Amino acid sequence: MVNFNGTLLPEGELFLNQENRGLQYGDALFETLRVVNGTLFFWEDHYFRLMASMRILRMDIPMEFTMEYLEAQVLKTVEANGHNPKTRVKLLVFRNNGGLYTPTNNGVQFIITVSALEHPFYVVEDSSYEVELFKDHYINADMLSNLKTTNKMVNVVAGVYAQENGYDNCLLLNQKKQVVEAINGNLFMVVGKTIKTPPLADGCLDGIVRKKLIALLQGLEAYDLEEASISPFELQKADELFITNAIQGLRPITKYRKKEFGMETVKNLVGKLN
């Protein structure tokens, strides 16, 4: 079942048309989150990021879009799909139909879809995971790049490049040739006891797990956190590289070019994150 503006519809039912602004102009935002046994992981952070992003994009926020209302809609959708105890939820919000510069109004609609997850909590996948730099196109180092919008063409093309060349993921660059993030998450680099991640000013996604991990690291004496630009030349000097997102949690990178990486820090942090 799919939740469209609060109404549950069969998954195969047609309810959007060619005028949809998410399709026409990429005028949409989304949140992807985990729901385990009726609990929405980091829901408050997801909700406030969505509200802040809607304000930045000048979308009208409906009065009913409270934290409690959207949480109830998510749980209603999970229950309608068999109440799987481990669920991946995607909440998509898009502006009402209309021309490029003249939407009918600034109001919004939403869609909630769900799918099953393999594990209830974050686990470290220790299988081989090789990445490469994607240098054909660049991420803009601005506030719009921090938002979780459906404008993800650089990520999509990078994903095709990775698939065509046998890589598991790619690292994306901004116009200053700084490493920004991976295709599907934020990047962290471990050198000794220092853990470094690109700042939002470089154009990386304002990720929820990134935010949670930064707060966690700031309270740990064993590590020094640094939000600073990362150059491609630093990658091969790292002891560990890993990717964060709301679904996988922490995903260690095992190889970049000729350099292979460990995952001791990731295994230590994932338990604390859970």
C-alpha positions in Angstrom: 0.0 0.0 0.0 1.0 3.6 -0.7 0.0 6.6 1.4 -0.9 9.5 -0.9 -1.9 12.6 1.1 -3.2 10.4 4.0 -5.2 8.0 1.8 -4.0 4.4 1.4 -3.9 3.2 -2.1 -2.9 -0.1 -3.7 0.7 0.0 -4.9 -0.2 -0.5 -8.6 -2.8 2.2 -8.7 -2.2 5.3 -10.8 -2.5 8.5 -8.8 0.0 11.0 -10.3 0.1 12.5 -13.8 2.6 14.1 -16.1 2.1 17.5 -14.5 3.8 16.4 -11.2 6.5 18.9 -10.3 8.8 16.3 -8.9 8.9 14.7 -12.3 8.8 17.9 -14.3 11.3 20.0 -12.4 12.8 17.9 -9.5 10.7 20.2 -7.2 10.5 17.7 -4.3 12.1 16.7 -1.0 12.4 13.3 0.7 13.3 11.7 3.9 14.4 8.1 4.2 14.2 6.6 7.7 14.1 3.3 9.6 11.1 2.1 11.6 11.7 -0.7 14.0 8.9 -2.2 16.0 6.8 1.0 15.7 9.7 3.4 16.6 10.9 5.9 14.0 14.7 6.2 14.3 15.8 9.8 14.7 12.3 11.0 13.8 12.6 14.4 15.4 15.8 15.1 13.4 14.2 13.9 10.2 11.1 16.0 10.8 12.9 19.2 11.6 15.2 18.8 8.6 12.2 18.4 6.3 10.5 21.5 7.8 13.7 23.5 7.4 14.2 22.3 3.8 10.6 23.2 2.9 11.1 26.7 4.2 14.3 27.1 2.3 12.5 26.0 -0.9 9.6 28.4 -0.1 7.0 25.6 0.1 3.9 26.4 2.1 3.8 24.0 5.1 0.3 22.8 5.7 -1.1 23.3 9.2 -1.6 19.6 9.7 2.1 18.8 9.0 2.9 18.4 12.6 5.4 15.9 13.9 2.6 13.8 15.4 0.5 13.8 12.2 3.3 12.7 9.9 4.5 10.1 12.4 0.9 8.7 12.5 0.9 8.6 8.7 4.2 6.7 8.5 3.0 4.2 11.1 -0.4 3.8 9.3 1.5 3.0 6.1 3.8 0.5 7.8 0.8 -1.2 9.4 -1.1 -1.4 6.1 1.9 -3.2 4.5 1.9 -6.0 7.1 3.5 -4.2 10.0 7.0 -5.5 9.2 9.1 -5.0 12.4 12.0 -3.8 10.3 10.9 -1.2 7.7 12.5 1.3 5.4 10.2 4.3 4.9 10.4 7.0 2.2 8.5 10.2 2.7 8.3 12.3 -0.4 7.0 15.9 -0.4 6.4 17.8 -3.6 4.8 21.1 -4.6 1.4 21.3 -6.3 1.2 21.1 -10.1 1.9 24.2 -12.3 4.3 25.7 -14.7 8.0 26.1 -13.9 7.7 29.7 -12.5 3.9 29.6 -11.7 2.9 26.6 -9.6 -0.9 26.6 -9.0 -0.1 27.5 -5.5 2.8 26.8 -3.1 1.0 24.0 -1.3 2.4 20.5 -1.2 1.4 16.9 -1.4 3.1 13.8 0.0 3.7 10.1 -0.7 4.8 7.5 1.8 6.2 4.2 0.7 7.7 1.3 2.7 9.9 -1.7 2.1 11.4 -4.4 4.3 14.9 -4.1 6.0 17.2 -7.0 6.7 18.4 -5.9 10.2 16.6 -4.1 13.0 19.7 -2.1 14.0 22.9 -0.9 12.3 25.4 -3.6 11.5 28.9 -3.3 9.9 29.2 -5.0 6.6 32.8 -6.3 6.4 32.6 -7.4 2.8 34.8 -5.8 0.1 33.8 -2.3 -0.8 35.8 -0.4 -3.4 35.3 3.3 -4.4 36.7 5.7 -7.0 36.5 9.4 -7.5 33.8 10.6 -9.9 35.2 13.5 -11.9 32.8 14.0 -14.8 30.5 16.4 -12.9 30.6 18.3 -9.7 28.5 19.1 -6.6 27.7 22.8 -6.1 29.2 24.0 -2.8 26.0 25.8 -1.7 23.0 25.4 0.7 20.8 23.7 -1.9 23.3 20.8 -2.0 22.8 20.3 1.7 19.1 19.6 1.1 17.7 16.1 0.4 15.9 17.0 -2.8 15.1 14.8 -5.8 17.7 16.8 -7.9 20.3 14.0 -7.8 21.6 13.8 -11.3 25.2 13.9 -10.4 24.6 11.0 -7.9 22.7 9.1 -10.5 25.3 9.4 -13.3 28.1 8.6 -10.7 26.1 5.5 -9.8 26.0 4.4 -13.5 29.8 5.1 -13.8 30.4 2.9 -10.7 28.3 0.1 -12.1 30.0 0.2 -15.5 33.5 0.2 -14.0 33.0 -2.4 -11.3 33.1 -0.1 -8.2 30.8 -0.3 -5.3 30.4 3.5 -4.9 32.0 6.8 -6.0 33.2 9.8 -4.1 31.8 13.1 -5.4 33.8 16.4 -5.8 32.7 20.0 -5.7 34.0 22.7 -8.1 37.1 23.3 -5.9 38.0 19.6 -6.4 37.3 18.8 -2.7 35.9 15.5 -1.8 32.3 16.1 -0.7 30.5 12.8 -0.1 29.6 9.4 -1.5 26.8 8.7 -3.9 24.4 7.7 -1.1 25.8 9.2 2.1 28.3 11.4 3.9 32.0 10.6 4.1 34.2 10.3 7.2 38.0 9.8 7.2 40.0 8.3 10.0 43.7 9.3 10.5 45.1 8.1 13.8 42.7 9.3 16.4 41.3 12.1 14.2 38.0 11.7 12.4 37.4 14.2 9.6 34.3 14.9 7.6 33.6 17.7 5.0 31.8 20.7 6.3 28.3 21.6 5.0 29.9 24.7 3.3 31.6 22.3 0.8 28.2 21.1 -0.5 27.7 17.8 1.3 24.2 16.6 2.4 23.1 17.6 5.8 22.7 13.9 6.8 20.9 12.8 9.9 23.4 10.1 10.8 26.2 12.5 10.0 24.7 14.9 12.6 24.2 12.1 15.2 27.7 10.8 14.7 29.3 14.3 15.0 27.4 14.8 18.3 28.6 11.3 19.5 32.2 12.0 18.6 32.2 15.3 20.4 31.5 13.5 23.6 34.2 10.8 23.1 37.7 11.5 24.4 39.2 8.8 22.3 38.7 10.7 19.1 39.3 14.2 17.8 36.6 15.4 15.4 37.4 17.8 12.6 34.9 19.3 10.1 37.2 20.4 7.3 37.7 20.1 3.6 39.2 16.8 2.3 41.4 16.8 -0.8 41.7 13.7 -3.0 45.3 13.4 -2.0 44.4 12.8 1.6 42.4 9.7 0.9 45.3 7.4 0.4 46.9 8.6 3.6 43.8 7.6 5.7 43.6 4.6 8.0 39.9 4.2 7.5 37.1 5.6 5.3 33.4 5.1 5.8 30.1 6.3 4.6 27.0 7.2 6.7 23.3 7.3 5.9 20.1 6.7 7.7 19.5 3.2 6.3 22.9 1.5 6.4 24.3 3.5 9.3 28.1 3.2 8.9 29.5 1.5 5.8 33.3 1.0 5.8 35.2 1.5 2.5 37.8 -1.3 2.1 39.7 0.0 -1.0 40.4 3.1 -2.9 42.8 2.7 -5.8 45.9 0.8 -4.4 45.1 1.7 -0.7 43.2 -0.8 1.5 41.6 0.3 4.7 40.7 -1.2 8.1 37.4 -0.9 9.9 38.3 -1.0 13.6 36.9 2.5 14.3 33.7 1.8 12.4 33.1 -1.4 14.4 33.6 0.6 17.6 31.3 3.5 16.6 28.4 1.4 15.3 27.6 0.0 18.7 27.6 3.5 20.2 25.4 4.8 17.4 22.9 1.9 18.0 
